[in-house]
């Protein structure tokens, strides 16, 4: 069992398509050939032009084959070929060939196939007439009957000429509203979003005990009119050391040292791994740091080379007072050293 499905831009070879479905176990091949006729509603037809959504069309053909095999289990092979592009009068535009052991299954399956093809496969046909006029035609069985859009002629008396407009199927229109109504909806949406932003700003920036009408949310300022003053804004400085959702900043006290000395001690204790059981007495903490440094020096003597010895020297040296006799002795010693050299 096999399916042969294709869209072709070149003329269809009926014999080759028939040979594709032939099988030794089958005694019947039902063949349908759709051709271009030379007239429609009294008009002379020059040729037809076909277009298709090929990828979707092949999937629709596969579903047709599946439906055929479900209804007629005796069907062996199926071939569905359709022309695309320009098809002249008397040329084949569609060929369907179905083989089965008995003719009844093949005939019924072929009739079902052509009807399903017109209903579900996205193929469009343009009739080109001898007078060079043309019109897109649709299969009446197809739900896609209005594709591509028709050209609807509307006569505008103001301009005294015909203007062509695209016809849009009603089932494709998702929003049925006038421009005024759409603009009104957009404006209402913008107003609602602005109210949400204002509410958020009020919650985040306003001081609760103040009148919000005279308060600037961004800088926490309030208008206070004063005589003889150029500025009428009373501004409060915001403390941003805690999150706005916190009621107060008491919880930050354990993170903020009272002064710079304590902060330095905390850094040193952290570097020297003395963070456990820290005494409250600041002098005891200094003693612990000294002991820690002495321990490190005794364990690793090379540790001392990283010390800044200049900072260890005393910055305050007591001045020595020399008497005249002492100066004479120093000068005499210096002269002796010079003579020896």
Secondary structure, DSSP 8 states (H G I E B T S, - for coil): -EEEEEEESS---HHHHHHHH--TT-SEEEEEEEE--SEETTEEEEEEEEEE-HHHHHHHHHHHHHHHHHH-TTEEEEEEEEE-EEEETTSEEEEEEEEESSHHHHHHHHHHHHHHHHHHS-EEEEEEETTS-EEEE--TT-TTTT-S--EEEEEETTTTEEEEEE---GGG------HHHHHHHHHHHHHHHHHHHHHHHHHHH--TTS-GGGEETTTTEEE---TT-S--EEE-----SS-TTSS-SGGGTTTS-SSHHHHHHHHHHHHTT--SS--S-HHHHHHHHHHHHHHHHHH-GGGGGGS-HHHHS-S--------HHHHHHHHHHHHHHHHH-
